[in-house]
């Protein structure tokens, strides 16, 4: 799942008298751009903390990667339709949480989407709609209900041969959460991890001000429409304005509904605020698939979760409790 960075982080420069300062590094991890900002006493401490976060994210990538044949995820996929696979408690718990999100979103979020054939190509090579038969066949092995968990031995079984699971729509968010938790354990009181649009912030800037993000307009990325403080929460923005196709005047997003095999329509970008990046990541994808009305209604029922979305006409919609300071 492509995540597009639709916000800018505002870092205060008023650090006179402050004992600590922000230190930043940009690293490519999980095939994406990770930007780390930590508040520390000096550059040596800052670099040390960021190196620990990088190592933690690399560890998680080896755990959840479906491209690494030696990962636990690949073992699960290889045994689909044949036998359960015992996995670590960490991966078992992650899959269990993903299944709960699938239930919450009526299947709009589904980690078994990985078994879908790549019949949609969101580049200039695609000249016509796939056939209805091809689309139906693409979802034949999709269905979170067929992911069977056994809590007794922490095993995972994919009931149907050909099924696959993947964490493309939640992996970077989970990695950002784990890196944040590790840094907090090491005494890092403030920072931001920005994983290509999956952002996790905690604490405050050295001058006592809150971390802030400016949301930009996907119809004109040089313009912002709102400024929001980020206080000990995650922000994930997902957009489809760069990867889509148009047939018969209708725009089809690269974000596919795993229940039907058809791309989502009607929304340009979704930004979700939640306590954890993993949850925000999954919900941002889900709102795209569920659509504006159902998506916002579902968000409004969740505690401590807020959402901003922009439809294809450029109109901004918000969940009921969010407040935006207009730029």
C-alpha positions in Angstrom: 0.0 0.0 0.0 1.5 3.3 -1.1 1.5 6.0 1.6 2.0 9.5 0.5 3.4 12.2 2.8 0.7 14.9 2.8 2.1 16.9 5.7 5.1 18.8 6.8 6.6 18.7 10.4 7.1 22.1 12.0 10.2 22.1 14.2 10.7 25.1 16.4 14.0 26.9 16.2 13.6 28.7 19.6 15.9 26.5 21.7 17.6 29.3 23.7 18.5 27.9 27.1 17.2 24.5 26.3 19.4 21.6 27.5 18.4 19.3 24.6 18.0 19.7 20.8 16.4 17.7 18.0 18.6 15.5 15.9 17.4 14.1 12.6 18.4 11.3 10.2 16.7 9.9 7.0 17.2 6.2 6.3 15.7 3.8 3.7 14.0 0.9 5.5 11.3 -1.6 4.4 11.6 -0.1 0.9 10.5 3.3 2.2 11.9 6.6 3.5 12.1 6.7 7.3 12.8 10.1 8.9 13.8 10.0 12.5 13.8 13.1 14.8 14.8 12.6 18.4 15.4 15.1 21.2 18.8 14.5 22.9 21.6 16.3 24.8 24.1 16.0 22.0 24.6 14.5 18.5 26.4 11.4 19.9 23.3 10.5 22.0 21.0 11.4 19.2 22.8 9.2 16.7 22.9 6.3 19.2 19.2 6.4 19.8 18.4 6.6 16.0 20.7 3.6 15.4 18.7 1.6 17.9 15.4 2.5 16.2 16.8 1.6 12.8 17.9 -1.8 14.2 14.5 -2.5 15.6 12.7 -1.7 12.4 15.2 -3.9 10.5 14.3 -6.7 12.9 10.6 -6.3 12.3 11.1 -6.2 8.5 12.7 -9.7 8.7 9.8 -10.9 10.8 6.9 -9.7 8.6 8.4 -9.7 5.1 6.6 -11.8 2.6 9.6 -11.4 0.2 12.1 -13.0 2.5 11.7 -16.8 2.1 13.1 -17.3 5.6 10.6 -15.1 7.4 7.8 -16.5 9.6 5.3 -14.8 7.2 6.7 -16.7 4.2 6.5 -19.9 6.2 2.8 -19.3 6.8 2.2 -18.6 3.1 4.1 -21.6 2.0 2.0 -23.9 4.2 -1.4 -22.5 3.0 -4.0 -25.2 2.7 -1.7 -27.8 4.2 -0.9 -27.2 7.8 -0.7 -24.6 10.6 2.6 -22.9 11.3 3.8 -22.1 14.8 5.0 -18.5 15.0 6.4 -16.1 17.5 4.1 -14.5 20.0 4.8 -11.1 18.4 3.7 -12.1 14.9 0.7 -14.0 16.3 -0.4 -11.0 18.2 0.0 -8.7 15.1 -2.1 -11.0 13.0 -4.7 -11.3 15.7 -5.0 -7.5 15.8 -5.3 -7.3 12.0 -8.2 -9.8 12.1 -10.0 -7.6 14.6 -9.6 -4.6 12.3 -11.0 -6.7 9.5 -14.0 -7.5 11.5 -14.4 -3.8 12.6 -14.3 -2.7 8.9 -16.4 -5.5 7.5 -13.4 -6.8 5.5 -12.4 -3.4 4.0 -9.0 -4.2 5.6 -7.7 -7.7 5.0 -4.1 -8.9 5.2 -5.0 -11.8 2.9 -5.2 -9.3 0.0 -1.6 -10.4 -0.8 -3.0 -13.4 -2.7 -4.8 -11.1 -5.3 -3.4 -11.4 -8.8 -1.9 -8.2 -10.1 -4.5 -7.5 -12.8 -4.6 -3.8 -12.2 -1.6 -1.8 -13.3 -1.6 1.8 -12.4 0.7 3.1 -15.1 0.5 4.0 -18.7 0.5 0.3 -19.7 -3.1 -0.3 -18.7 -5.5 0.6 -21.6 -8.7 -1.0 -20.5 -10.6 -2.4 -17.6 -9.9 -6.0 -16.6 -12.7 -8.4 -17.3 -15.2 -9.2 -14.6 -14.1 -12.8 -14.6 -10.5 -11.8 -14.0 -11.5 -9.6 -11.2 -13.6 -12.3 -9.6 -10.7 -14.8 -9.9 -8.4 -12.3 -8.3 -10.3 -12.4 -5.0 -10.9 -16.1 -4.9 -8.3 -16.7 -2.2 -8.9 -13.5 -0.2 -10.9 -13.7 3.0 -9.7 -13.0 6.6 -12.2 -15.5 7.8 -10.0 -18.2 6.4 -7.0 -17.2 8.6 -7.2 -19.6 11.6 -5.4 -18.8 14.8 -4.7 -21.2 17.6 -3.8 -19.5 20.8 -2.7 -22.7 22.5 0.4 -23.1 20.3 0.5 -19.6 18.6 0.0 -21.2 15.2 -1.5 -19.7 12.1 -3.3 -21.6 9.4 -4.4 -20.4 6.0 -7.3 -22.7 5.1 -7.2 -22.3 1.4 -4.3 -23.3 -0.9 -3.0 -20.2 -2.7 -3.8 -17.9 0.2 -1.2 -15.4 1.2 -0.9 -12.8 3.9 1.0 -9.5 3.7 1.5 -6.5 5.9 1.9 -3.8 3.3 -1.0 -1.8 4.7 0.1 -2.0 8.3 3.8 -3.0 8.5 5.4 0.5 8.6 2.9 1.7 11.2 3.7 -1.3 13.4 7.4 -0.7 12.9 7.1 2.9 13.9 5.2 2.0 17.0 7.9 -0.5 18.1 10.7 1.9 17.4 8.9 4.6 19.5 8.4 2.1 22.4 12.0 1.2 22.3 13.2 4.8 22.4 10.9 5.6 25.3 12.4 2.6 27.2 15.8 4.1 26.6 14.7 7.4 28.1 14.1 9.4 24.9 11.4 11.7 26.1 10.5 13.3 22.7 10.7 12.6 19.0 9.0 11.8 15.7 9.2 8.8 13.5 7.9 9.5 10.0 7.7 6.3 7.9 6.7 7.6 4.5 3.5 9.0 5.7 3.1 6.9 8.9 4.1 9.3 11.6 4.4 8.6 15.3 5.1 11.5 17.7 5.6 11.8 21.4 6.7 14.4 24.0 7.3 18.0 23.1 10.0 20.1 21.4 12.8 21.3 23.6 11.2 24.8 24.0 8.0 23.2 25.3 6.0 23.7 22.2 4.0 20.8 20.6 5.0 19.0 17.5 2.8 20.3 14.6 2.0 19.0 11.2 0.7 21.0 8.2 -1.7 19.1 6.0 -1.3 19.8 2.4 -3.9 19.8 -0.4 -3.4 16.7 -2.7 -4.8 18.8 -5.6 -2.0 21.3 -5.1 0.9 20.0 -3.0 2.4 23.4 -2.7 -0.5 24.6 -0.6 -1.6 23.6 2.9 -5.1 23.8 4.3 -4.6 23.1 8.0 -2.2 23.0 10.9 -2.6 20.5 13.7 -0.7 19.8 16.9 0.4 16.2 17.4 0.5 15.2 21.1 1.6 11.6 21.8 -0.2 10.1 18.9 0.2 8.8 15.4 -0.8 10.4 12.1 -1.1 8.4 8.9 -1.9 9.9 5.5 -2.8 7.7 2.5 -3.4 9.2 -0.9 -4.2 8.0 -4.4 -3.7 11.2 -6.3 -0.5 9.9 -8.0 -1.4 6.3 -8.8 -4.7 5.8 -10.5 -6.3 5.0 -13.9 -9.3 6.6 -15.6 -11.8 4.7 -17.7 -15.0 6.2 -19.2 -14.4 9.3 -17.2 -14.2 7.4 -13.9 -11.1 7.5 -11.7 -10.0 4.2 -10.1 -7.5 4.3 -7.2 -4.6 1.9 -6.7 -6.2 1.0 -3.3 -8.2 -2.1 -4.0 -11.3 -3.3 -2.1 -10.2 -6.8 -1.1 -13.9 -7.9 -1.0 -14.6 -7.2 -4.6 -11.3 -6.8 -6.4 -12.3 -3.3 -7.7 -10.4 -0.2 -6.9 -11.8 2.4 -4.5 -13.3 5.6 -5.9 -14.4 9.0 -4.7 -11.5 9.9 -2.3 -8.2 11.5 -2.9 -6.6 11.3 0.5 -7.3 10.1 4.1 -5.5 11.2 7.2 -6.1 9.3 10.4 -5.1 10.3 14.0 -4.9 7.4 16.5 -3.0 6.3 19.6 -0.8 4.0 17.5 0.5 4.1 13.9 -0.5 0.5 13.3 -4.1 1.3 13.9 -4.0 4.6 12.0 -2.3 2.8 9.1 -5.0 0.1 8.9 -7.9 2.6 9.3 -6.6 5.0 6.6 -6.7 2.1 4.1 -10.1 1.0 5.4 -11.7 4.5 5.0 -10.6 4.6 1.4 -12.3 1.3 0.7 -15.4 2.0 2.8 -16.0 5.4 1.3 -16.7 8.8 2.8 -20.0 8.3 4.6 -19.4 4.8 6.0 -15.7 5.5 6.7 -16.4 8.6 8.7 -19.3 7.0 10.5 -17.0 4.1 11.6 -14.3 6.5 12.7 -16.8 8.5 14.8 -17.6 5.4 16.8 -13.9 4.8 17.8 -12.5 6.5 20.9 -9.4 8.7 20.5 -9.5 8.2 16.7 -10.0 11.1 14.2 -10.0 11.5 10.5 -9.7 14.1 7.7 -10.5 13.1 4.1 -10.5 14.9 0.8 -12.8 13.8 -1.9 -12.2 13.9 -5.7 -13.8 17.4 -5.8 -11.3 18.7 -3.3 -13.8 19.1 -0.5 -12.5 18.5 3.0 -14.5 16.3 5.4 -13.7 15.7 9.1 -14.7 13.3 11.9 -16.8 14.9 14.5 -14.2 15.9 17.2 -11.3 17.1 15.2 -10.2 20.7 15.0 -8.0 22.2 12.3 -6.3 25.6 12.5 -6.7 27.0 9.0 -3.5 28.2 7.3 
